[in-house]
Amino acid sequence: MEYNLADLFESVVDAVPGREALVYIDHPGTGAERRLTYAELDAAANRIGHHLLDSGVRPGEHVGLHLYNGVEYLQTVLGCLKARIVPVNVNYRYVEEELVYLYRDADLVALVFDAEFTGRVAAALPQVDGVRHLVRVGTPGPGPGATEAPALPVVAFTDAEAAGSPERGFPLRSGDDQFIIYTGGTTGMPKGVMWRQEDLFFSGLGGGAPTGEPVQKPEELAERVAAGGDGITFFPTAPLMHGTSTLTAFIGFNFGQRVVIHRKFVPQEVLRTIEREKVTSVSLVGDAMLRPLVDALSGPMKGTDCSSMFSVSSSGAIMSDTVRRQFQELVPNVLLLNNFGSSESGFNGTATEDSGPERGFRIRVNSRTQVVDPATHEPVAVGEVGRVAQCGHVPLGYYNDPAKTAETFFEKDGERWVLLGDMATVDEEGVVTVLGRGSQCINTGGEKVYPEEVEQALKSHPDVYDALVAGVPDAKWGHHVAAVVQLRAGAVRPSLADIQTHCRSHLAGYKIPRQLVITESIRRSPSGKADYRWAREVAVAADGSIPVRSD
């Protein structure tokens, strides 16, 4: 047995076959739900894995998952891994051009998709070579384009399940088998991060140990599960098509615990599920998900019993200090964790308690993480700005992109390293302060401003519901800082001077926004990640006369 995700899952199944593994709850108001034990989920995944093999998909080939959250998503991921087929996540918000790019770039040979996306799939496939098998979840409805027929025959997911064997009997697997996570980031087309499953297990999944201690041998995982009992319920609330949520589900499976998922994020339904299912651990993405929970708990869901929860964790975006305090007042015993990591590095560390608008996003990193000079790859001195890097269990590179791989991954002292896009400093105690993505850094009059720290200050304003910050070309300063702001319902529209006065108590003068754009809503990905291209376009379109900066 090796550190292969399917092998490890099967070892947990054999240890606790009757334990509840997965709860799927549809909403709103449908009452539809499915509950599967570990043995039932194992058999369901076997069926899909065998169907794909029987349909001509070969081990090592790539299958796209163009799906909303559902049992079918995790069932297909597990089925692929069992059959040594590589699952590839597809962002369900992508339109035709983006889908064509991803289908081609990922070299998909098969696609499992929700019926709602039939029209988009039908439009994209004629422009893609290689896809030869389609499996559709559900029945197309009356929506625009939903009844368009793809150029290839389509197998109903239920028929695929019925045709596939519920037994195991798959080829011998390896820790070298791949898992690819496509990440869109904040700029450019998506990139496929190639992980060896063994590396992903130890980096993204924490070695599978609830105590944080790495397992010494693969068999030890099931031994810990059998000895540790159950009682923990993981609730990844973001879309599974983003790596964070799928990996959170696998952490739950590696612990032998229960995983709860919803089709979509609806705050009131999330809180009802927390109360009913006695959820203990919630994962989400930043204020875009935490703030609606605060609003619901303060309003229509006031009094919801959240006492079962002991942690709420965020990765991919920061839970701001202001919104964390508001949630803590409503659910005082919960531990709020701002985790730092990425599709390229897995988990790096967790923010310190003193992180906030004044001190920045400070994290205590693991022993494999450093801040390095991007040119020499050597550690920077205390207080100097460098880029976050991680060694050891890191990805192999980007699929189909050797140039970007060479820019991001390197070898030093016989170890593989990944160079992340996050700029940071490190102090005498080894605590890392993350400044922000280098690609989003705003150079204004020779000073560097990272949007994340300005956004934190903006969100602490009582009338600001959400905010993004972008740099806009400026004849005098090169670029100026522009704030794109969504106001709270019923808020009095603030002036630029109001916003500037508020920010001055948190930020140096050169970081203060010189432009304010009020927008009806902030555009983010389904998981809550910032869309900085959109923010920049909005700010540039609204650009007018900019007040002279006086620091």
C-alpha positions in Angstrom: 0.0 0.0 0.0 1.2 3.5 -0.9 0.2 7.0 -0.1 -2.4 7.0 -2.8 -5.7 8.8 -2.1 -7.9 6.0 -3.3 -5.9 3.4 -1.4 -6.1 5.5 1.8 -9.9 6.1 1.3 -10.5 2.4 0.9 -8.5 1.6 4.1 -10.8 4.0 6.0 -13.9 2.4 4.4 -12.7 -1.0 5.6 -12.1 0.3 9.1 -15.5 2.1 9.5 -17.8 0.8 6.7 -21.1 1.6 8.6 -20.1 5.1 9.6 -21.9 8.0 7.9 -19.5 9.5 5.3 -21.4 12.0 3.2 -24.6 14.1 3.6 -25.9 16.1 0.7 -28.7 18.6 1.2 -30.3 20.4 -1.6 -32.0 23.8 -1.1 -33.8 26.0 -0.7 -37.0 24.4 0.4 -36.8 21.2 -1.6 -36.1 18.9 1.4 -34.0 16.7 -0.9 -31.1 15.0 0.8 -28.9 11.9 0.4 -26.9 10.1 3.1 -24.2 7.6 2.4 -22.1 5.5 4.7 -18.4 4.9 3.9 -19.3 1.5 2.4 -22.1 3.0 0.3 -19.9 5.9 -1.0 -17.2 3.4 -1.8 -19.5 1.2 -3.9 -20.9 4.3 -5.6 -17.4 5.5 -6.5 -16.5 2.0 -7.8 -19.5 2.0 -10.2 -18.4 5.3 -11.8 -14.7 4.2 -11.9 -15.7 1.0 -13.7 -18.0 2.8 -16.0 -15.3 5.1 -17.2 -12.9 2.3 -17.7 -15.5 0.2 -19.5 -16.2 3.3 -21.8 -12.6 3.4 -22.9 -11.1 6.0 -20.6 -7.6 4.8 -19.8 -5.6 5.2 -16.6 -3.7 8.5 -16.7 -6.2 10.2 -19.0 -8.1 13.3 -17.9 -11.8 13.6 -17.0 -13.5 17.0 -16.5 -16.0 17.6 -13.7 -18.3 20.4 -14.8 -20.6 20.1 -11.9 -22.3 21.9 -9.0 -21.8 20.5 -5.5 -23.4 17.1 -5.1 -22.8 13.4 -4.3 -22.0 12.9 -7.9 -19.0 15.3 -7.7 -17.2 13.5 -4.9 -18.3 10.1 -6.2 -16.7 10.9 -9.6 -13.5 12.2 -8.0 -13.2 9.0 -6.0 -14.2 6.9 -8.9 -11.5 8.5 -11.1 -8.8 8.0 -8.4 -9.8 4.4 -8.0 -9.4 3.8 -11.7 -6.1 5.8 -11.9 -7.9 8.4 -14.0 -7.1 12.0 -13.4 -10.0 14.2 -12.3 -10.0 17.8 -13.5 -12.1 20.5 -11.9 -14.0 22.8 -14.3 -15.3 26.2 -13.1 -19.0 26.1 -13.8 -19.1 29.9 -14.3 -16.9 29.7 -17.4 -18.5 30.7 -20.7 -17.8 29.1 -24.1 -14.4 30.6 -24.8 -13.1 29.8 -21.4 -14.4 26.3 -21.5 -12.8 25.7 -24.9 -9.5 26.8 -23.5 -9.7 24.6 -20.4 -11.0 21.5 -22.3 -8.1 21.8 -24.7 -5.4 22.7 -22.2 -6.4 19.9 -19.8 -6.5 17.3 -22.7 -9.9 16.1 -21.5 -11.1 12.8 -23.0 -14.4 12.6 -21.0 -16.6 15.0 -19.3 -19.1 14.6 -16.4 -21.5 17.6 -16.4 -24.7 18.9 -14.8 -27.7 19.1 -17.2 -27.9 22.8 -16.6 -24.7 23.3 -18.5 -25.8 21.3 -21.6 -25.9 24.3 -23.8 -22.4 25.5 -22.9 -21.0 22.0 -23.3 -22.7 21.7 -26.7 -21.3 25.0 -27.9 -17.7 24.3 -26.7 -17.2 20.7 -27.8 -17.1 21.2 -31.6 -14.0 23.4 -31.0 -12.2 20.7 -29.0 -10.5 17.6 -30.1 -10.1 14.6 -27.9 -13.3 14.5 -25.8 -14.9 11.2 -26.6 -17.3 10.4 -23.7 -20.0 12.4 -22.0 -21.9 11.7 -18.8 -24.7 14.0 -17.8 -26.1 14.5 -14.2 -29.8 15.2 -14.2 -32.2 16.1 -17.0 -32.0 19.3 -19.1 -34.6 21.9 -18.0 -36.3 24.7 -19.9 -33.5 27.2 -19.5 -31.7 28.9 -22.4 -29.6 26.4 -24.4 -30.3 23.6 -22.0 -31.9 21.4 -24.6 -29.1 21.8 -27.2 -27.7 18.4 -27.9 -23.9 17.9 -27.7 -22.2 16.5 -30.8 -21.4 13.2 -28.9 -23.8 10.7 -27.4 -24.6 11.4 -23.8 -24.9 8.8 -21.0 -27.1 9.6 -18.1 -25.3 9.4 -14.8 -27.9 7.1 -13.4 -27.3 4.7 -16.3 -23.5 4.9 -15.8 -24.0 4.0 -12.2 -26.2 1.1 -13.0 -23.7 -0.3 -15.6 -20.6 -0.1 -13.4 -19.6 -2.8 -11.0 -19.9 -1.9 -7.3 -16.9 -4.0 -6.5 -13.3 -2.7 -6.4 -11.0 -4.8 -8.7 -9.0 -1.8 -10.1 -5.4 -1.7 -11.4 -2.6 -1.4 -8.8 -2.2 2.2 -7.8 0.7 4.4 -6.8 1.6 7.4 -4.8 2.9 8.9 -8.1 -0.7 8.9 -9.5 -1.7 12.5 -10.3 -4.3 14.9 -9.1 -4.7 18.1 -11.1 -6.3 21.2 -9.7 -7.1 24.0 -12.2 -6.7 27.4 -10.6 -8.0 30.6 -12.1 -6.2 33.0 -9.8 -7.0 36.7 -10.2 -5.5 37.2 -13.7 -5.0 35.3 -16.9 -6.3 31.9 -18.0 -6.5 29.0 -15.6 -3.5 26.8 -14.9 -3.5 23.1 -14.0 -1.4 22.4 -10.9 0.0 18.8 -11.1 0.3 17.0 -7.8 1.6 13.6 -7.0 -1.0 12.2 -4.7 1.5 11.4 -2.0 2.7 15.0 -2.0 -0.9 16.3 -1.9 -1.7 14.0 1.1 1.2 15.4 3.1 0.9 19.0 2.0 -2.7 19.8 1.2 -4.3 17.2 3.5 -2.0 17.5 6.5 -0.8 13.9 6.4 -4.2 12.7 7.3 -3.7 13.0 11.0 -6.2 14.9 13.3 -3.3 15.6 15.7 -1.2 17.2 13.0 1.4 14.5 13.5 2.4 12.9 10.1 1.5 9.3 9.6 4.6 7.0 9.4 3.1 4.4 7.1 -0.1 4.3 4.9 -1.7 1.6 7.1 -1.5 3.9 10.1 -4.3 6.2 8.8 -7.0 3.5 9.1 -5.6 2.5 12.5 -6.0 6.0 13.8 -9.5 6.3 12.3 -10.6 3.0 13.9 -9.2 4.1 17.3 -10.3 7.7 17.2 -14.0 7.3 16.9 -16.3 9.8 15.1 -18.1 13.0 16.2 -16.7 15.6 13.8 -18.7 16.9 10.9 -16.8 18.9 8.2 -18.9 21.4 6.1 -17.1 22.8 3.1 -19.5 25.6 2.0 -17.6 26.8 -1.1 -18.0 25.1 -4.5 -16.2 21.7 -4.8 -14.9 22.8 -8.2 -12.4 25.0 -6.2 -9.6 22.9 -4.8 -10.1 24.1 -1.2 -13.5 22.5 -0.8 -12.6 19.2 -2.4 -9.5 18.9 -0.3 -11.5 19.8 2.9 -13.8 16.9 2.0 -10.9 14.6 1.7 -9.5 15.7 5.0 -12.8 14.7 6.5 -12.7 11.3 4.7 -9.1 10.8 5.9 -10.2 11.4 9.5 -13.1 8.9 9.0 -15.5 11.8 9.8 -18.7 13.0 8.2 -18.8 15.5 5.4 -21.8 17.7 4.7 -22.3 19.6 1.4 -24.9 21.9 -0.2 -25.6 22.4 -3.9 -25.0 26.1 -3.5 -24.1 28.6 -0.8 -27.3 30.0 0.7 -26.5 31.6 4.1 -29.8 30.8 5.9 -29.7 27.2 4.7 -26.1 26.9 5.8 -27.1 27.9 9.3 -30.1 25.6 9.4 -27.7 22.7 8.4 -25.2 23.7 11.1 -27.9 23.5 13.7 -29.6 20.3 12.4 -26.5 18.3 11.6 -24.4 19.5 14.6 -21.6 20.7 12.3 -18.3 21.1 14.1 -16.0 22.5 11.4 -17.0 25.0 8.6 -14.7 26.0 5.8 -15.4 29.1 3.6 -13.7 31.8 1.7 -13.3 35.2 3.3 -15.8 37.9 4.0 -17.8 37.1 0.9 -19.2 34.1 2.8 -18.7 35.0 6.4 -20.5 38.4 6.2 -23.7 36.9 4.9 -23.7 34.5 7.8 -23.3 37.4 10.2 -26.2 39.2 8.5 -28.4 36.1 8.7 -27.5 35.4 12.4 -28.2 39.1 13.2 -31.5 39.0 11.4 -33.8 36.2 10.1 -31.7 33.4 11.7 -31.2 35.0 15.0 -31.1 32.4 17.8 -29.9 29.6 15.5 -28.0 27.0 17.6 -24.4 27.1 16.5 -23.0 25.7 19.7 -21.7 22.5 18.0 -19.2 24.5 16.0 -15.6 24.7 17.2 -13.9 26.2 14.1 -14.5 28.3 11.0 -11.6 28.4 8.6 -11.0 30.5 5.5 -8.5 30.1 2.7 -8.2 31.9 -0.6 -9.4 35.2 0.9 -9.0 36.8 4.3 -11.8 37.1 6.9 -11.3 40.7 7.9 -10.8 41.7 11.5 -14.1 43.6 11.5 -16.3 40.8 10.2 -14.5 38.2 12.5 -15.4 40.3 15.5 -19.0 40.6 14.5 -19.2 36.8 14.0 -17.4 36.2 17.3 -20.0 38.3 19.2 -22.8 36.1 17.7 -20.9 32.7 18.1 -18.5 33.4 21.0 -17.0 29.9 21.4 -16.0 29.3 17.8 -12.3 29.4 16.7 -11.9 31.6 13.6 -8.9 30.6 11.5 -7.4 32.6 8.6 -5.4 29.9 6.8 -2.7 30.6 4.3 -2.1 28.3 1.4 -2.7 27.8 -2.3 -3.4 25.3 -5.1 0.4 25.3 -5.7 1.5 24.8 -2.1 -1.2 23.2 0.0 -1.3 24.5 3.6 1.4 26.9 4.7 0.2 28.3 8.0 -2.5 30.1 10.1 -2.8 33.8 10.9 -1.8 35.0 14.3 -4.3 36.5 16.7 -2.7 40.0 16.3 -3.3 40.0 12.5 -5.4 43.0 11.4 -5.5 46.3 9.6 -2.7 47.8 11.7 -0.2 44.9 11.8 -1.1 43.1 8.5 -1.8 39.5 7.7 0.7 37.7 10.0 1.1 33.9 9.8 3.1 31.3 11.7 4.3 29.2 8.8 5.3 25.5 8.7 8.9 24.5 8.7 8.9 24.0 4.9 7.9 27.7 4.2 10.3 30.6 3.7 10.4 34.1 2.4 13.0 34.2 -0.4 14.6 36.6 -2.9 12.8 35.7 -6.2 16.0 36.1 -8.2 18.4 34.1 -6.0 15.9 31.9 -4.1 17.9 32.7 -0.9 16.1 33.7 2.3 15.6 37.4 2.7 16.9 39.3 5.8 14.5 40.3 8.6 12.2 43.1 7.3 13.1 42.7 3.7 10.4 42.0 1.1 10.5 38.7 -0.7 8.2 36.0 -2.1 6.8 33.1 -0.1 8.2 29.8 -1.1 7.7 26.2 0.0 9.8 23.1 -0.4 9.4 19.3 0.0 5.9 18.0 -0.9 5.1 20.5 -3.7 3.5 20.0 -7.1 5.4 18.8 -10.2 4.5 21.9 -12.1 1.7 23.3 -14.4 0.2 21.0 -16.9 1.0 21.9 -20.5 2.9 25.0 -19.4 6.7 24.5 -19.2 7.4 28.2 -19.3 5.2 29.0 -16.3 6.5 25.9 -14.6 10.1 27.1 -15.0 9.1 30.5 -13.5 7.3 29.1 -10.5 9.1 25.8 -9.6 12.8 25.3 -8.9 15.3 23.0 -7.2 17.7 23.9 -4.4 19.9 21.7 -2.3 18.3 18.6 -3.8 14.7 19.6 -3.0 11.8 20.8 -5.1 10.5 24.3 -4.3 7.5 26.4 -5.4 7.7 30.2 -5.6 4.3 31.6 -4.8 3.0 35.0 -6.0 2.6 36.4 -2.5 5.0 39.1 -1.3 5.9 39.0 2.3 8.4 39.9 5.1 9.6 37.9 8.0 10.4 39.1 11.6 13.0 37.9 14.2 10.6 35.2 15.5 10.0 33.8 12.0 6.4 35.2 11.8 5.6 36.0 8.2 3.6 39.1 7.2 1.9 38.6 3.8 1.7 41.9 1.9 -0.3 40.6 -1.0 0.0 39.3 -4.5 2.9 40.8 -6.4 0.8 40.9 -9.6 -1.7 43.2 -7.9 0.8 45.5 -6.2 0.1 49.2 -7.0 3.1 51.5 -7.6 2.0 55.0 -6.7 4.7 57.7 -6.8 7.4 55.0 -6.2 5.6 53.6 -3.1 4.2 50.0 -3.2 0.6 49.4 -2.1 -0.9 45.9 -1.7 -4.7 45.9 -2.2 -5.4 43.5 0.6 -4.3 45.8 3.4 -6.3 48.7 2.0 -9.4 46.4 1.6 -9.1 45.5 5.3 -9.2 49.1 6.3 -12.1 49.8 4.0 -14.2 46.9 5.4 -13.8 48.3 8.9 -15.9 51.3 7.8 -19.4 50.9 9.2 -21.1 51.6 5.9 -18.9 49.4 3.7 -20.2 45.8 3.0 -17.4 44.7 0.6 -14.5 46.3 -1.2 -11.8 45.7 -3.8 -8.8 47.9 -4.5 -7.1 48.4 -7.8 -4.5 50.7 -9.4 -5.6 53.2 -12.0 -3.1 54.9 -14.4 -2.3 58.4 -13.1 -0.4 61.1 -15.0 1.3 62.4 -11.8 1.8 59.3 -9.6 2.0 56.6 -12.2 -1.0 54.9 -10.6 -3.4 55.9 -7.9 -5.2 53.7 -5.4 -8.9 53.3 -6.3 -11.5 51.8 -4.0 -14.5 49.9 -5.5 -17.0 49.7 -2.7 -20.3 47.9 -2.1 -22.3 49.6 0.7 -24.4 48.0 3.4 -28.1 48.0 2.8 -29.6 51.3 4.0 -26.2 53.0 4.4 -25.7 56.7 3.8 -23.5 57.1 0.7 -20.1 58.2 2.0 -17.9 60.7 0.2 -14.3 60.1 -0.9 -13.3 62.4 2.0 -15.2 60.3 4.5 -13.5 57.2 3.3 -10.1 58.9 3.3 -10.6 60.1 6.9 -11.5 56.6 8.1 -8.6 55.0 6.3 -6.0 57.4 7.8 -6.3 55.8 11.2 -5.3 52.5 9.7 -2.9 53.3 6.8 0.0 55.4 5.8 -0.9 58.4 3.7 0.3 57.0 0.3 -2.0 54.0 0.7 -5.2 56.1 1.1 -7.6 55.7 -1.8 -7.6 58.7 -4.2 -10.8 57.5 -6.0 -14.0 56.0 -4.8 -16.4 54.0 -6.9 -19.7 52.9 -5.4 -21.1 49.8 -7.1 -24.2 47.7 -6.5 -22.2 44.6 -5.8 -18.6 43.4 -5.8 -17.8 40.7 -8.4 -16.1 37.6 -7.0 -15.8 34.0 -8.0 -18.3 31.5 -6.6 -15.8 30.7 -3.9 -15.4 34.4 -2.9 -12.1 35.1 -4.5 -11.5 38.7 -5.7 -11.9 39.6 -9.4 -9.3 42.3 -9.7 -9.5 42.6 -13.5 -13.2 43.6 -13.1 -12.4 46.0 -10.2 -9.7 47.7 -12.4 -12.0 48.0 -15.3 -14.7 49.5 -13.2 -12.3 52.0 -11.6 -10.7 53.0 -14.9 -14.2 53.5 -16.5 -15.2 55.8 -13.6 -11.9 57.7 -13.4 -12.3 61.4 -13.1 -10.3 64.2 -11.4 -8.2 62.8 -8.6 -7.5 64.8 -5.5 -3.8 65.8 -5.1 -2.1 63.4 -2.6 -1.0 65.0 0.6 0.8 62.4 2.8 
